[in-house]
């Protein structure tokens, strides 16, 4: 066993043992730990911002983009948002112990299905230091231990944040080891965590396609992830075109690097001539490059010709694919062929068309007259999320505290034996 694998194994094994204390702790104790963690984050502000300054200086020296640097930056307001998020998670209903089904068999056996924590969750993420606390808070609330592995660009900040969170755990009488940040960022730590069958119960990668692919290819334990965020908005023939324009601009331009940002705009041929020239001007004002199909390109001045590969690409920037479709059937076929089953929307005043789209699109989140940018744990009322899942087993969409539980069956008898 390599030294790194041994270190990761020891950390994970300790966290696994400590996770049982979280699973068995009463709701009030876990909530008290979250509130104490929030207070510790506030009390440790100077140390956290000092650590963040080191990461920012390193980012500048490495030539990271302004967007990447802004992701790393913490200040008083952002740190307060992180603390408030902890308190918000504490206020959420506790899923642990919830009875989801309860029935009695003809032989008198009573069968109860009850929510329980998954166990030890490994979360691998990049860039944003707030993920350290968001993930820790959700795992704590749902009674799970967690091992966190952040990116090298935020290592000092992540260590400082994790120390404050540990203070909250200890204040509530819980083992600080139940929520552990790997204090190193070696790339080999990713496959090392993924190899720990019997210790790590699931891995959630939160980052770009490269990170997700690396985790999936190396893991020997279950992985919950989204493969890509190739999201669509379909402007139906009965759409309110002013509404459609605002939704498209929000879905594409508000934060184009997000996995729930729009990548392909589908427009019904019946409204294309009326809608696309105005949409082109609005996108140009937002410095957004348009890559259009042969039919739509003449209606969008300055548009480039879209390729087959464009429609299969998560651009993660101010680039938008545009295609005219003959109607609902062609729109659904395009989304199902080219999409990633993440988040897709229809804009229409026709309820029957909307209901057909909602039923036929097999994505984790399907929208009617709303931006795909709402695919987010906070926006769904989950407090936060550990990631977005496009998988079909266990969880889909934003993963909050309920998605961090599984269940067990409790069977109560009066001496029954099977004949």
C-alpha positions as CSV (number, residue, x, y, z in Angstrom):
1,X,0.0,0.0,0.0
2,X,1.4,3.4,-1.0
3,X,1.9,6.1,1.7
4,X,-0.9,8.2,0.2
5,X,-3.4,5.4,0.0
6,X,-2.6,4.4,3.6
7,X,-3.2,8.0,4.7
8,X,-6.5,8.3,2.9
9,X,-7.6,4.9,4.2
10,X,-6.8,5.8,7.8
11,X,-8.7,9.1,7.5
12,X,-11.7,7.5,5.8
13,X,-11.8,4.6,8.3
14,X,-11.8,7.1,11.2
15,X,-14.5,9.1,9.6
16,X,-16.6,6.0,9.0
17,X,-16.4,5.0,12.6
18,X,-17.3,8.5,13.7
19,X,-20.2,8.6,11.3
20,X,-22.1,6.2,13.5
21,X,-22.3,8.8,16.2
22,X,-23.9,11.2,13.7
23,X,-26.4,8.6,12.6
24,X,-27.5,7.9,16.1
25,X,-27.5,11.5,17.4
26,X,-30.9,13.1,18.1
27,X,-32.1,15.8,15.7
28,X,-31.5,18.5,18.4
29,X,-27.9,17.6,18.7
30,X,-27.2,17.7,15.0
31,X,-29.0,21.0,14.7
32,X,-27.1,22.4,17.6
33,X,-23.8,21.4,15.9
34,X,-24.9,23.2,12.8
35,X,-25.7,26.4,14.7
36,X,-22.4,26.1,16.6
37,X,-20.6,25.7,13.3
38,X,-22.2,28.9,12.0
39,X,-21.0,30.8,15.1
40,X,-17.5,29.4,14.8
41,X,-17.3,30.5,11.2
42,X,-18.2,34.1,12.3
43,X,-15.8,34.0,15.2
44,X,-13.0,32.7,13.0
45,X,-13.5,35.3,10.2
46,X,-10.1,36.8,10.5
47,X,-8.3,33.5,10.2
48,X,-10.5,32.3,7.4
49,X,-10.0,35.5,5.3
50,X,-6.2,35.4,6.0
51,X,-6.2,31.8,4.6
52,X,-8.3,32.9,1.7
53,X,-5.8,35.7,0.9
54,X,-3.1,33.1,0.5
55,X,-5.2,31.2,-2.0
56,X,-6.0,34.4,-3.9
57,X,-2.3,35.4,-4.1
58,X,-1.4,31.9,-5.4
59,X,-4.2,32.2,-7.9
60,X,-2.9,35.5,-9.2
61,X,0.6,34.1,-9.4
62,X,-0.7,31.1,-11.5
63,X,-2.5,33.4,-13.8
64,X,-6.0,32.1,-13.0
65,X,-8.8,34.0,-14.8
66,X,-10.8,36.7,-13.1
67,X,-13.8,34.4,-13.1
68,X,-11.9,31.6,-11.4
69,X,-10.4,34.0,-8.9
70,X,-13.8,35.4,-8.0
71,X,-15.0,31.9,-7.3
72,X,-12.3,31.6,-4.7
73,X,-12.7,35.0,-3.1
74,X,-14.3,35.3,0.4
75,X,-15.2,38.5,2.2
76,X,-17.3,39.3,5.2
77,X,-20.6,39.1,3.2
78,X,-19.8,35.8,1.5
79,X,-18.6,34.2,4.8
80,X,-21.8,35.4,6.5
81,X,-23.8,33.7,3.6
82,X,-22.0,30.5,4.4
83,X,-22.8,30.7,8.1
84,X,-26.5,31.6,7.4
85,X,-26.6,28.5,5.1
86,X,-25.6,26.3,8.0
87,X,-28.4,27.8,10.1
88,X,-30.9,27.3,7.3
89,X,-30.0,23.6,7.0
90,X,-30.5,23.3,10.8
91,X,-34.1,24.5,10.3
92,X,-34.9,21.9,7.7
93,X,-37.1,18.9,8.7
94,X,-34.9,15.9,9.7
95,X,-35.3,13.0,7.2
96,X,-33.5,10.5,9.5
97,X,-35.9,8.1,11.0
98,X,-38.9,9.2,8.9
99,X,-41.3,6.4,8.1
100,X,-42.1,6.3,4.4
101,X,-44.3,3.2,4.4
102,X,-45.9,1.1,7.1
103,X,-48.1,-2.0,6.4
104,X,-49.2,-5.3,7.9
105,X,-49.1,-8.6,6.1
106,X,-51.9,-11.2,6.4
107,X,-49.8,-13.2,8.8
108,X,-49.6,-10.3,11.2
109,X,-46.1,-9.2,10.4
110,X,-45.8,-5.4,10.5
111,X,-43.3,-4.0,7.9
112,X,-41.9,-0.4,8.3
113,X,-39.7,1.3,5.8
114,X,-37.6,4.0,7.6
115,X,-35.1,6.5,6.3
116,X,-31.5,6.1,7.5
117,X,-28.2,7.8,6.6
118,X,-26.2,6.4,3.7
119,X,-23.0,6.2,5.9
120,X,-19.8,7.7,4.7
121,X,-20.0,10.1,1.7
122,X,-16.9,11.2,-0.2
123,X,-17.3,14.5,-2.0
124,X,-14.7,15.6,-4.5
125,X,-15.0,19.2,-5.7
126,X,-13.3,22.1,-7.3
127,X,-12.9,25.9,-6.9
128,X,-15.7,27.2,-4.6
129,X,-14.7,27.0,-0.9
130,X,-18.4,27.4,0.1
131,X,-18.9,23.8,-1.0
132,X,-16.8,22.7,2.0
133,X,-19.4,23.9,4.4
134,X,-22.4,23.3,2.3
135,X,-21.5,19.6,1.9
136,X,-20.5,19.2,5.5
137,X,-23.7,20.8,6.7
138,X,-25.9,18.6,4.5
139,X,-24.1,15.4,5.5
140,X,-24.3,16.3,9.2
141,X,-28.0,17.1,9.0
142,X,-28.7,13.8,7.3
143,X,-26.6,11.8,9.8
144,X,-23.8,11.0,7.4
145,X,-20.1,11.2,7.9
146,X,-18.2,12.7,5.0
147,X,-14.7,13.0,3.6
148,X,-14.1,16.1,1.5
149,X,-11.4,16.6,-1.1
150,X,-11.3,20.1,-2.5
151,X,-9.1,21.6,-5.2
152,X,-5.6,22.8,-4.7
153,X,-6.6,26.4,-5.6
154,X,-8.6,26.7,-2.4
155,X,-6.6,24.5,0.0
156,X,-5.8,27.1,2.7
157,X,-9.4,28.4,2.7
158,X,-10.9,24.9,2.8
159,X,-8.7,23.9,5.8
160,X,-9.7,27.0,7.7
161,X,-13.4,26.5,7.0
162,X,-13.2,22.8,8.0
163,X,-11.5,23.7,11.3
164,X,-14.4,26.1,12.1
165,X,-16.9,23.4,11.2
166,X,-15.1,20.9,13.5
167,X,-15.5,23.4,16.3
168,X,-19.2,23.2,15.9
169,X,-19.2,19.4,16.0
170,X,-17.2,19.4,19.2
171,X,-19.4,22.0,20.8
172,X,-22.4,19.7,20.4
173,X,-20.5,16.7,21.7
174,X,-20.0,15.0,18.3
175,X,-16.7,13.6,17.0
176,X,-15.0,16.2,14.7
177,X,-13.6,13.3,12.7
178,X,-17.1,12.6,11.2
179,X,-16.6,15.5,8.8
180,X,-13.1,15.5,7.5
181,X,-11.3,17.5,4.8
182,X,-8.3,15.8,3.2
183,X,-5.4,18.2,4.0
184,X,-3.7,17.5,0.7
185,X,-4.7,17.8,-2.9
186,X,-2.7,15.1,-4.6
187,X,-4.5,13.8,-7.7
188,X,-3.9,10.2,-6.5
189,X,-6.2,10.9,-3.6
190,X,-9.2,10.7,-5.9
191,X,-8.7,7.0,-7.0
192,X,-7.6,6.2,-3.5
193,X,-10.9,7.3,-2.1
194,X,-12.8,5.5,-4.9
195,X,-11.0,2.3,-4.0
196,X,-12.2,2.1,-0.4
197,X,-15.1,-0.4,-0.7
198,X,-16.5,-1.2,2.7
199,X,-15.4,2.2,4.0
200,X,-16.7,4.8,1.6
201,X,-20.4,4.2,0.7
202,X,-20.8,6.7,-2.2
203,X,-18.7,9.3,-4.0
204,X,-20.2,12.5,-5.3
205,X,-17.9,14.4,-7.8
206,X,-18.8,18.1,-8.1
207,X,-16.9,19.9,-10.9
208,X,-16.1,19.9,-14.6
209,X,-16.2,17.0,-17.0
210,X,-12.6,16.1,-16.5
211,X,-13.0,15.6,-12.7
212,X,-16.2,13.6,-13.2
213,X,-14.6,11.3,-15.8
214,X,-11.6,10.8,-13.5
215,X,-13.8,9.7,-10.6
216,X,-16.1,7.5,-12.7
217,X,-13.2,5.7,-14.4
218,X,-11.3,5.0,-11.2
219,X,-14.0,4.4,-8.6
220,X,-14.9,1.0,-7.2
221,X,-17.6,2.3,-5.0
222,X,-20.9,3.8,-6.3
223,X,-20.7,7.3,-7.9
224,X,-23.6,9.8,-8.1
225,X,-22.9,12.5,-10.7
226,X,-24.1,14.5,-13.7
227,X,-22.3,13.6,-16.9
228,X,-22.8,17.0,-18.5
229,X,-25.2,20.0,-18.5
230,X,-26.4,20.2,-22.1
231,X,-29.6,22.0,-21.3
232,X,-32.3,23.1,-23.8
233,X,-35.1,25.8,-23.9
234,X,-37.8,25.1,-26.5
235,X,-39.8,28.2,-27.6
236,X,-43.2,26.7,-28.6
237,X,-45.5,28.2,-31.3
238,X,-47.8,29.5,-28.4
239,X,-45.0,31.0,-26.4
240,X,-45.2,34.5,-24.9
241,X,-42.2,35.8,-26.8
242,X,-41.3,38.5,-24.4
243,X,-41.2,36.0,-21.6
244,X,-39.2,33.6,-23.8
245,X,-36.6,36.3,-24.4
246,X,-36.1,37.0,-20.7
247,X,-35.9,33.3,-19.9
248,X,-33.4,32.6,-22.6
249,X,-31.2,35.5,-21.5
250,X,-31.3,34.4,-17.9
251,X,-30.7,30.7,-18.7
252,X,-27.7,31.5,-20.9
253,X,-26.1,34.6,-19.6
254,X,-26.7,34.9,-15.8
255,X,-24.0,32.4,-15.1
256,X,-22.9,30.6,-18.3
257,X,-20.3,28.4,-16.5
258,X,-23.0,26.6,-14.4
259,X,-24.1,23.1,-15.3
260,X,-27.8,24.3,-15.4
261,X,-27.0,27.0,-18.0
262,X,-28.7,26.9,-21.4
263,X,-26.7,25.5,-24.3
264,X,-29.2,25.0,-27.1
265,X,-32.2,27.1,-28.0
266,X,-34.9,25.4,-30.0
267,X,-37.5,27.7,-31.7
268,X,-40.7,26.6,-33.3
269,X,-40.8,27.4,-37.1
270,X,-44.1,29.2,-36.6
271,X,-42.6,32.0,-34.5
272,X,-38.9,31.9,-35.7
273,X,-39.1,35.0,-38.0
274,X,-40.8,37.0,-35.3
275,X,-38.6,35.8,-32.4
276,X,-35.1,35.2,-33.6
277,X,-34.0,38.7,-34.9
278,X,-35.0,40.2,-31.5
279,X,-33.3,37.4,-29.7
280,X,-30.1,37.8,-31.7
281,X,-29.9,41.5,-30.8
282,X,-30.5,40.7,-27.1
283,X,-27.8,38.0,-27.1
284,X,-25.4,40.4,-28.9
285,X,-25.9,42.9,-26.2
286,X,-24.8,40.2,-23.7
287,X,-21.6,39.5,-25.8
288,X,-23.0,36.0,-26.5
289,X,-21.8,34.1,-29.6
290,X,-24.6,32.4,-31.6
291,X,-24.0,29.2,-33.5
292,X,-27.1,28.6,-35.6
293,X,-28.6,26.0,-37.9
294,X,-28.9,26.7,-41.7
295,X,-32.5,27.7,-41.3
296,X,-32.1,30.0,-38.4
297,X,-28.8,31.6,-39.4
298,X,-30.3,34.1,-41.9
299,X,-32.6,35.4,-39.1
300,X,-29.7,36.1,-36.7
301,X,-27.2,38.6,-38.0
302,X,-23.6,37.7,-37.1
303,X,-24.4,34.1,-36.2
304,X,-21.9,31.4,-37.1
305,X,-22.8,28.1,-38.6
306,X,-23.5,25.4,-36.0
307,X,-21.9,22.0,-36.4
308,X,-23.2,18.6,-35.3
309,X,-20.6,18.7,-32.5
310,X,-21.9,22.0,-31.2
311,X,-25.2,20.5,-30.4
312,X,-23.5,17.8,-28.3
313,X,-21.2,20.3,-26.5
314,X,-21.5,21.8,-23.0
315,X,-19.9,25.2,-23.9
316,X,-19.9,26.5,-20.3
317,X,-19.5,30.0,-21.7
318,X,-21.2,32.7,-23.7
319,X,-21.9,30.5,-26.7
320,X,-25.4,29.5,-27.6
321,X,-26.6,26.9,-30.2
322,X,-29.8,27.8,-32.1
323,X,-32.1,25.4,-34.1
324,X,-35.5,25.9,-35.7
325,X,-37.8,22.8,-35.3
326,X,-41.1,22.0,-37.0
327,X,-42.9,21.5,-33.8
328,X,-43.1,19.7,-30.4
329,X,-42.4,16.3,-31.8
330,X,-39.1,17.4,-33.4
331,X,-38.2,19.5,-30.3
332,X,-38.6,16.4,-28.0
333,X,-36.6,14.2,-30.4
334,X,-33.8,16.7,-30.5
335,X,-33.6,17.1,-26.7
336,X,-33.7,13.3,-26.2
337,X,-31.0,12.8,-28.9
338,X,-28.6,15.6,-28.0
339,X,-29.3,16.4,-24.4
340,X,-27.7,15.1,-21.2
341,X,-30.9,14.6,-19.2
342,X,-30.1,17.5,-16.8
343,X,-32.5,20.4,-17.2
344,X,-34.7,21.3,-20.1
345,X,-37.6,23.8,-20.6
346,X,-40.6,24.6,-22.7
347,X,-42.0,28.1,-23.1
348,X,-45.6,28.0,-24.0
349,X,-49.1,29.2,-23.1
350,X,-50.5,25.9,-24.4
351,X,-51.0,23.6,-21.4
352,X,-51.5,20.4,-23.5
353,X,-48.1,21.1,-25.3
354,X,-46.5,21.8,-22.0
355,X,-47.8,18.6,-20.4
356,X,-46.6,16.6,-23.4
357,X,-43.1,18.1,-23.1
358,X,-43.0,17.5,-19.3
359,X,-44.1,13.8,-19.8
360,X,-41.9,13.0,-22.8
361,X,-38.6,14.6,-21.8
362,X,-36.6,12.2,-19.6
363,X,-34.5,14.7,-17.7
364,X,-33.8,15.1,-14.0
365,X,-35.5,18.5,-14.1
366,X,-38.1,19.6,-16.7
367,X,-39.5,23.2,-16.7
368,X,-42.6,24.9,-18.1
369,X,-42.2,28.7,-18.4
370,X,-39.1,29.0,-16.2
371,X,-35.3,29.2,-16.5
372,X,-33.2,26.1,-16.2
373,X,-31.0,28.0,-13.8
374,X,-33.3,27.1,-11.0
375,X,-31.9,23.5,-10.9
376,X,-30.1,24.1,-7.6
377,X,-30.6,22.8,-4.0
378,X,-31.0,26.3,-2.5
379,X,-33.6,27.3,-5.2
380,X,-35.5,24.0,-4.6
381,X,-35.7,24.7,-0.8
382,X,-33.2,22.0,0.1
383,X,-30.9,24.6,1.9
384,X,-28.0,23.6,-0.3
385,X,-26.9,20.6,-2.3
386,X,-24.0,18.2,-2.6
387,X,-24.4,18.1,-6.3
388,X,-26.8,17.5,-9.2
389,X,-27.5,14.0,-10.3
390,X,-28.5,12.9,-13.8
391,X,-28.2,9.2,-12.8
392,X,-31.3,7.1,-12.6
393,X,-30.6,5.1,-9.5
394,X,-31.2,6.4,-6.0
395,X,-31.3,10.2,-6.7
396,X,-31.9,12.6,-9.6
397,X,-31.6,16.4,-9.7
398,X,-30.3,18.5,-6.8
399,X,-29.1,16.3,-3.9
400,X,-30.3,17.6,-0.6
401,X,-30.7,15.9,2.8
402,X,-33.4,13.5,1.7
403,X,-31.2,12.3,-1.2
404,X,-28.4,11.6,1.3
405,X,-30.5,9.0,2.9
406,X,-31.4,5.4,2.0
407,X,-33.8,3.2,4.0
408,X,-34.1,0.0,5.9
409,X,-37.0,-2.3,6.7
410,X,-38.1,-2.9,10.3
411,X,-40.2,-6.0,10.7
412,X,-42.2,-6.5,13.9
413,X,-43.7,-9.9,14.7
414,X,-45.4,-11.9,17.4
415,X,-43.5,-15.1,16.9
416,X,-44.2,-15.8,13.3
417,X,-42.1,-18.4,11.5
418,X,-42.2,-19.2,7.8
419,X,-43.8,-22.4,6.7
